Amino acid sequence: MEQTERGRTAWAISLAACLILTSWAAPVAASQSWTTEPDFEIGAGVGPGGNGGFSRVGSVRVSRDARVHVVEPWASRVTVWSPSGELILRLEREGPLADFGRPHGVRLLPDGFWATYDRHFVRFSDDGAVLEVVESSVPGAGVVFDNHGILTRGRLPRPSVMLGWAQGETGHELAIVHYAGNDENHTADTIALMDVGRMALGIRFDDGTSPFPEAMVATQPFSDSDLSYFDGDRESVGIVRRSGAPGQVVVTEITARGDTVWRRSLVLPPVPIRAERVEETVRELATSAASSAQRLGRPISEGTARRLATEALYVPEHLPAVAVARATNSDELWLRSHEVSDTLRVWYALHRRDDVAEPRRVLLPESFQLLDATRTHVWGLRSESENRSRVVGRRLVPKPNP
């Protein structure tokens, strides 16, 4: 595949501008606080009002005509529901869909939707007929455009490369790639680079010289690597940079052509990392390290396990400003901060392409996982057990001023 540098240069310029903007950004003052109240609940089952609960849900998207699309990757199933819980459509891994693998998400259209499968994008009509199929060289990620262009994340560097264990190799970036054209004549343009430098955690149990490390590899619990989201309608990707000053967030949207079309800088209330939380994390890592070393035939003492865990753990001064970023049907970007108000989590909703309006500050139950939002509701999951959950819609309600 041909890979150009056009977008890489544009992203570097955009990032420099971001840093200039954030150098003077003041702490955000939300225009108004909001809360929610229960409104809709959808179970799972073959008929209306099924009460078995959903298996692990990867995505929930709500169309403008209030159809609720639920994607269950492990069950290889996509279902469509009315807000009141009536089953409208059920697509499972059988018949013509058997070869597509697991579904991972959907992109809604005025007259149907695209579903992302392991290595295919499939366009369905509202009644479930297969209208188009587009193959993808990258499994389970990205978004397809109406012209069959694809925007996706590249492959992460190998853990040994990210951790500096591979001699002569370094890699702390993840490419966002735009694929265009057809099988005979196609291009692959890198349009943005994500910082993933503090994503991997590694603990070695050998002497550090082997090209095949005997080690434990995990994700850094306090990682402040970049987040991203895709928008198939606008043919763009959003990069959320959260590794700046405490509470600082920089959002940049870049089109498949490499043009920066939105940039927003804000500073949320910083949340320090409590010493007790660090200590608990070190203990958990040390336990995992000791178990991994034992399995590899290189047993270590409790003290050594603790020392290795402490050395491997990345601990910034504050928690990353945001933990989750969701681009929603309401044309907003929802950012989940680490703030807590009583027993509620604090989210911030930004109007995309707006550089002036302050975000809404929305309080959501800790048990609720937001996956989409409309102008009137937030939609997501309420977990009932490790593998079962309900899809719920909560009505947005302005919180009275004190």
Disulfide bonds with the S-S distance in Angstrom:
none
